[in-house]
Amino acid sequence: MSEDPLPGSPDQAEAHAQAHALRILDAVREGSRVSTDDAMASSWIRCLHEHRLHPDHPRRPTVVAAAELTDRQARLADVIGCARYEMSTLYQQLADTESAVVLTDTDGVILHMVSSPAFAADVTALGFHVGAVWSEAEAGTNGMGTCLVAASPIAVQREDHFFTQLTSLTCSAVPVFDPQGQMAAVLDVTSRSSLQQQHSLVLLGMTAQMIENRLLEQRFPDAHLLYFHSRPEFVYTLHEGKLALDGNGRILAGNRSALLQLGLRSVAELRTRRLDELFQTQLDTIEQRSVRSAYHPVVTYGAQGASRYFVVARAPASELELLGLPAAAPLPPGHPQARVDGVRVGAPRTEPRRSPAPRTVVVPSFGDPRLAGQLLTAARAIARDIPVLLNGETGTGKEVFARALHAASPQAGGALVAINCASLPENLIEAELFGYRAGAFTGAQRSGRRGKIAEADRGTLFLDEIGDMPLALQARLLRVLDERKVTPLGAEETVDVDFQLISASHRPLARLVAEGRFREDLYYRLCGLEVLIPPLRERSDRRALIAELLRQESSGSARLSTEALALLERHPWPGNVRQLKHTLRTALALAGDDGLIGPEHLAPLRGGGTPETGTAAQISGAPSNDNEPPALPPLNPIQAKEREVLLQMLEQSRWNVSKVAKALDVSRNTLYRKLHRLHIELSHPVS
């Protein structure tokens, strides 16, 4: 009687290979249901009949030449750039040194890989490395190649692999789609474990969504971005819908969550719509509401009125250029990188993530040396974890400045959480800042809430209008800043937090300290470096800034007459850059199709009026300071009545031009021209 082969012996390996091959051949040729997975059976059939492979004839996948690999990586550089950090994070979440996280292109070529050196060396013998082609035609049934064919998530367990030499591995893979809805890559986890498929698929799906969301913003850097969900707590999370739009509200792209929430089948279908065809709002209206709410979600309704959404809208990233600031948010250099080809694998983070050395930051400007110097100084300070306090008039761009500092900082990979301390309801400030546990108070969410400070962990906390924070709360904030620990309302345990700190105020905090209205110890904790942002009237680069703003607003198609440019340059601009932008936007609408802006299109500026000197009263038709109505050019009775009706409609809509235009069933540009003809001037915030 013959003996059974010894475990691990060549005879046992040969017996296993034969049994595996017979199992697959039986399943395919005789139609027996050895595999319970139709996707696997379909793949085996393709491998035998289409790719002419045999399960017991081992082969290593083809490896592309170095030049071709470089070319493929360059073509998908933005996808790889968006995936690197997420792949490293996923690898750490798996906490399995016998695994690898892999990104392939749509031909199955491995472009990037995150693994431990030991596991990488082990699987290199199987042809599992950067540059290898793991399509089904090359490697048989496997996670990456079979996912490419199925275009959906898939798990390939050990014995499901077509080739015998791969049966020691398990693979889970998901497709990664670009903003146009086309498959751009495949994300895969390959492991020695047979117990992780479902767990890995869930984490892979979440990671793919994060990569897709990053990619959408990267491929549309000049787009307006809209974030929404039917539940407010899901905005700013992985589950939010995200849309990229042009300046006219036309949808350029969207993520999978947006399609799901809006009930649409494809990005192609989404791109045929405008924002106002999906929601009961205009783009500029929702952007202004978002600014006023300090980017907390605001309510709007679906176009048919049946669904309620919570929405945040942001202007294009190119607006960071208004102050000559960088718009990109690079991967923080201190983040632990991990891959096979030359970069170490980082262990899970136990210390606060910081840059190992100050970064060199080159900040372009439009030519104002004072502003450029302030920006460079602040960037150097934030690179060394020094808190920065921004001081400047309303409209000078303090939040724009803060976002640019965050983007150039060691914590750029985390979130920037902006808190407007002046707009928080006093009875909810603590809950907003520190969070609360479930059931902490009446009206609390059932699941509790993290709080803004905890959301800024590993990122940047931006405290806007910090001078308006109540004294009672300042003491608690000081303790958080010193200890970097947060205790949610109703909870006993503390939560560690690590963040960069940027604060801003339009009032001098030192004066508030002298008056006893602001804690001196908190002031010195916030003010590691105080940066004074100059008002627009004091900037030497006004002409270049005006030209750049006009280019952005008109896509380069408009121009200013000499008289109009002189008028813009000498205006005092009490509302600073924000007022300048609204003035140019209104002038463009009044200028008509030729795009030439003259002094007549800058009527609010011609008299030198400002809100302090009565221009707003003249525009609204209210009496001026001397109680006499402003003189108007002659109007016929019909024009006078039309003017009266329009003024009434504007007042009722709180000067929301979009709403009035919709009520009259005319375009905004048509309404602007009508207002100009009837001498109704818009110094109210344009809506």
PyMOL commands that set and color helices and strands:
alter all, ss='L'
color gray80, all
select helices_A, chain A and resi 10-29+38-50+66-75+77-94+117-124+136-139+143-150+158-160+164-166+197-219+232-234+256-262+267-270+275-278+283-292+317-323+369-383+398-407+426-434+452-455+466-468+471-483+509-514+520-526+536-538+542-554+562-570+576-591+599-606+615-620+637-652+657-664+668-677
alter helices_A, ss='H'
color red, helices_A
select strands_A, chain A and resi 99-104+110-115+154-156+170-177+183-191+224-229+241-245+251-254+298-301+308-314+388-391+416-420+459-464+485-486+495-496+499-505+529-532+559-560+596-597
alter strands_A, ss='S'
color yellow, strands_A
deselect
rebuild
show_as cartoon
